[in-house]
Amino acid sequence: MNQVKTVLSIQVFSSFVGGVLGVALPLMMEERNIDIVTIGFVFASMPLIFQLSRMLFATVSDFWGRRLFFGLGGFLGVVANSIYYVAHTPLEFLFGKVMEGTSSGSLWAVNRAFIMEESEKKWRTLVHLRTVVYLSSAFGGLIAGFLVVWFSYEGTMILCALVGASVVPLSLFLASRRKTPLSVGKALNFLDLRKKPRIFRFFLALFFVMGLSFGFVSGFVYPLFLSNNGFNTETIGLLLGLQILLAGVVSFLFAGRFEVRKLILISGALYTSVLALIGVSTSVFAGILIVMYGFVEGLLSICQEGILSSITNRKSYGTDIGLLWMGHHVGRAFSLAMSGLLISALGFTAPFLISAFSYAVFYIASYVILK
């Protein structure tokens, strides 16, 4: 079986489950009387767990090979959904998030690195990976509301566990390609930022800014924002599914058609404009804008993959990619935690506006540096 296609198949099942959880889980927590501040803190745990596990697995996989971590991600995903099935308290949902974050960290520690090792057209193939993620997540989001209505939240979690379990046998079709015994000294050398190019260190800081901006409006914010504007569960799933579907189509159609530097500036300006409008919108107009944001999201993904494919080292793809996203997820965890507090004190407008204008630091600085 073609190795890249196998990885993309694994990503289909994993992203479908992620799309369902992205809609169902915040609404499930709200129905079980968990307040929005607590929801914010629970969701904020995932980027930190995700990145710590991803960094560990990515570094080890540069020595041991990638296959083990695809299978581990599938197994932990089943554990996470099983926990959500029985969860009723913040602590139980937090434990589920820890498992979900570790599962995602295991998968994303190796998927990009594996594809870059197996493909000659790295940027385009990475964008195809993101397209698969978007399309699969979109399908999950589109039907999430209907799954909840048909099977209840508990039945939906069981379905997610069963779909996620298919990742484990699929991972066995991947070539192991064991590299070398794990060397702590060499691993620390890969992690030594002093030995990275200056542009790599610049983007490590800028990815923190990007994560900080995105965190204010990610995770639970969109579903609860739409719920607050009167949309029911099925409609919320449809709107968010359409958003992600549009992002996937755009990322596929526009991949490689523009210079990355110019696209960073264009997508950044659109991000600021659309997020600011969402922040001051209500009712139907808010729903339309949230779907339109998918166009911006698709452009953003092309820019991110273009940066990754340009400034990472073939000898340490897993570690380099993990380092770059470390800043992103640290920033995202902080702003996710703050978003619940902001919404509780100032309403939904505050996090959308802060996200819109703080992202300008990333795209303006990136445009200048890449010159």
Beta strands, then each sheet from edge to edge (+ up, - down):
end
